[in-house]
Amino acid sequence: MERNCIMRQVSPVFRRLWPILLAALLAALLLGGCASSSPEATPAPSAAPLAPASPAPTEAAPPEQASVQDQYLTDPIPEGRPAPAEPQDQEITEEELHCTISISCATILENMDACKKDKRELVPEDGWILEPTEVVFYRGESVFNVLQRTCRQKKIHMEFSTTPIYNSAFIEGIHNLYEFDVGELSGWMYSVNGWFPNYGCSRYALQDGDVVEWVYTCDLGADVGDNSMIQAEG
């Protein structure tokens, strides 16, 4: 009640002064707020992120050296020797030519102790399975063609397998004498005119007058006059 009376007494004056007081109050508040608050420091601009360094140019890798082997893993052919003739590319004609072929296992005679016991009786006393014999062949035929036909005509056992990676036939056994029958370095090899080709017999295209020798080796060729395989291993 007392509070209400005082308010009635001062109300006329208050009403007149109210706009002035309100304006002053607002100004004081505004000025006080600005003075008391310090301006926020503007953050220093951050350093621009470093762009990733461009990789240093690398030297181009040298081109791979061309393989010295052909697609069938054949080593380079010695100068003056015939290059392989792929069987699928050969045209066999009716032209008759002649060559000489022989088959020998004479090396086993000197290594009989290493020969499997059940194979010893197969070795001829003189080592000849087929003495040098002149036969007819047809232009375009290979050493393998002549061996296969000759063995069939002479009723000599011969077994082979085809090796696609070398694109050639592989002679496993002749006269029932097989690879490894006389040790881990033993097997059949062939030569033409005294040279042991470094590719399969079905890739060697015969020429008129060639001399073909099939020999059984007990020492990876060293005992029959071919050291190329031993040199390659070394």
C-alpha positions in Angstrom: 0.0 0.0 0.0 2.8 2.5 0.9 4.7 1.6 -2.2 1.7 2.4 -4.3 1.3 5.8 -2.8 4.9 6.9 -3.5 4.5 5.8 -7.1 1.4 8.0 -7.5 3.2 10.9 -6.2 6.2 10.7 -8.5 4.3 9.5 -11.6 3.7 12.9 -13.2 7.4 13.8 -13.1 8.5 10.4 -14.1 6.3 10.5 -17.1 7.9 13.7 -18.2 11.5 12.6 -17.5 11.1 9.0 -18.7 12.0 9.5 -22.4 15.2 11.5 -21.4 16.2 9.0 -18.7 15.6 6.1 -21.1 17.7 7.6 -23.8 20.5 8.4 -21.3 20.3 4.9 -20.0 20.6 3.3 -23.4 23.5 5.6 -24.3 25.3 4.7 -21.1 24.8 1.0 -21.7 26.1 1.3 -25.2 29.1 3.3 -24.3 29.9 1.2 -21.4 29.7 -2.0 -23.4 32.0 -0.6 -26.1 34.6 0.7 -23.6 34.7 -2.5 -21.5 35.1 -4.8 -24.4 38.4 -4.9 -26.2 38.3 -5.6 -29.9 39.0 -9.1 -30.9 42.4 -9.5 -32.4 42.1 -10.3 -36.1 43.8 -13.6 -36.5 46.8 -13.5 -38.7 46.1 -15.1 -42.0 47.3 -18.7 -41.9 50.0 -19.7 -44.3 48.6 -21.1 -47.4 49.0 -24.9 -47.4 52.0 -26.0 -49.3 51.1 -27.7 -52.6 52.5 -31.2 -52.7 55.9 -31.1 -54.3 55.8 -32.5 -57.9 57.6 -35.7 -58.1 61.0 -35.4 -59.6 61.0 -36.7 -63.1 62.3 -40.2 -63.2 64.4 -41.5 -66.0 62.6 -43.8 -68.3 63.4 -47.4 -67.6 65.7 -48.8 -70.2 63.8 -51.0 -72.6 64.1 -54.7 -71.7 66.9 -56.3 -73.5 65.7 -58.5 -76.3 65.8 -62.1 -75.3 68.6 -64.0 -77.0 66.2 -67.0 -77.2 63.4 -67.4 -79.7 59.8 -68.0 -78.7 60.6 -71.7 -78.2 63.5 -71.0 -75.9 66.1 -71.8 -78.5 69.6 -70.3 -77.8 71.3 -68.5 -80.7 72.3 -70.7 -83.6 76.1 -71.0 -84.2 77.2 -69.2 -87.4 77.0 -71.4 -90.4 74.5 -73.8 -88.9 70.9 -74.1 -90.1 68.2 -72.3 -88.2 65.2 -74.2 -86.9 62.3 -74.9 -89.3 59.0 -75.0 -87.5 57.1 -78.2 -88.4 53.8 -76.4 -88.9 55.4 -74.2 -91.6 57.0 -76.9 -93.6 55.5 -78.1 -96.9 56.5 -81.7 -97.6 56.8 -82.4 -101.3 57.1 -85.5 -103.4 60.7 -84.8 -104.3 62.9 -87.7 -103.1 66.1 -87.0 -101.4 68.6 -89.2 -99.5 70.3 -89.1 -96.1 72.1 -91.6 -93.9 70.8 -92.5 -90.4 72.3 -94.6 -87.6 71.4 -95.4 -84.0 74.0 -96.3 -81.4 74.1 -97.0 -77.7 77.8 -97.9 -77.5 78.4 -95.6 -74.6 76.3 -97.9 -72.4 78.9 -100.6 -72.9 81.4 -98.5 -70.9 78.8 -97.8 -68.2 77.1 -101.1 -67.8 77.4 -100.9 -64.0 75.2 -97.8 -64.0 72.6 -99.4 -66.4 69.4 -100.7 -65.0 69.7 -104.4 -64.6 66.5 -105.2 -66.6 67.9 -103.1 -69.5 71.4 -104.6 -69.8 70.3 -107.4 -72.1 68.9 -104.9 -74.6 72.3 -103.4 -75.3 73.8 -105.0 -78.5 77.3 -106.3 -78.1 78.7 -103.8 -80.6 76.4 -101.0 -79.5 74.7 -100.7 -82.9 70.9 -100.6 -82.9 71.0 -99.5 -86.5 74.3 -99.3 -88.4 74.6 -96.3 -90.8 71.9 -96.8 -93.5 71.0 -94.7 -96.4 67.3 -93.9 -96.6 64.9 -91.9 -98.8 63.1 -88.9 -97.4 61.0 -86.1 -99.0 61.9 -82.5 -99.2 60.5 -80.6 -96.2 60.8 -83.6 -93.8 62.6 -83.4 -90.5 65.1 -85.6 -88.6 62.1 -86.8 -86.6 60.1 -87.8 -89.7 63.0 -89.9 -90.9 63.7 -91.5 -87.5 60.0 -92.4 -87.1 59.6 -93.9 -90.5 62.9 -95.8 -90.3 62.2 -97.3 -86.9 58.8 -98.4 -88.2 60.3 -100.0 -91.3 63.1 -101.7 -89.3 60.7 -102.7 -86.5 62.7 -100.8 -84.0 60.9 -99.7 -80.9 60.7 -95.9 -80.6 58.7 -93.7 -78.2 58.4 -90.0 -78.2 56.4 -87.2 -76.6 55.4 -83.7 -77.9 56.8 -80.7 -76.1 54.7 -77.6 -77.0 57.0 -75.2 -75.2 59.8 -76.3 -77.5 57.5 -76.9 -80.5 59.2 -80.3 -81.0 59.0 -84.0 -80.5 61.1 -85.4 -77.7 62.6 -88.9 -78.1 62.0 -90.7 -74.8 63.2 -94.2 -75.8 64.6 -96.2 -78.7 65.0 -100.0 -78.6 63.4 -99.9 -75.1 66.3 -97.9 -73.8 65.0 -94.7 -72.1 66.2 -91.5 -70.7 67.7 -92.0 -67.2 68.2 -95.8 -67.7 71.9 -95.3 -67.2 72.0 -92.5 -64.7 70.5 -89.0 -64.3 72.6 -87.6 -67.2 71.6 -90.3 -69.7 69.3 -90.1 -72.7 69.1 -89.8 -76.5 70.7 -87.1 -78.6 71.1 -86.6 -82.3 73.7 -84.9 -84.5 73.6 -83.9 -88.2 76.8 -83.8 -90.1 78.7 -83.9 -86.8 76.8 -81.1 -85.1 74.5 -81.5 -82.2 71.7 -79.0 -82.8 70.4 -77.0 -79.9 66.8 -77.6 -80.8 64.4 -80.5 -81.2 64.6 -83.1 -84.0 61.3 -82.2 -85.5 62.5 -78.7 -86.1 65.6 -79.8 -88.1 64.7 -79.8 -91.8 66.9 -82.3 -93.6 68.9 -81.6 -96.8 70.0 -84.1 -99.4 73.1 -86.0 -98.3 72.8 -85.2 -94.6 74.2 -87.7 -92.1 72.1 -88.2 -89.0 73.4 -90.0 -86.0 71.3 -90.9 -83.0 73.4 -91.7 -79.9 72.8 -92.6 -76.3 74.7 -90.4 -73.9 75.5 -91.3 -70.3 77.1 -88.0 -69.5 74.9 -85.2 -70.9 76.6 -85.3 -74.3 80.2 -85.2 -73.1 80.8 -88.9 -73.9 79.5 -88.5 -77.5 81.4 -85.4 -78.5 78.9 -82.6 -77.4 80.0 -80.3 -74.6 77.5 -77.6 -75.2 75.0 -78.6 -72.5 77.8 -78.9 -69.9 79.0 -75.4 -70.9 75.5 -74.0 -70.6 75.1 -75.6 -67.1 78.4 -74.0 -66.1 
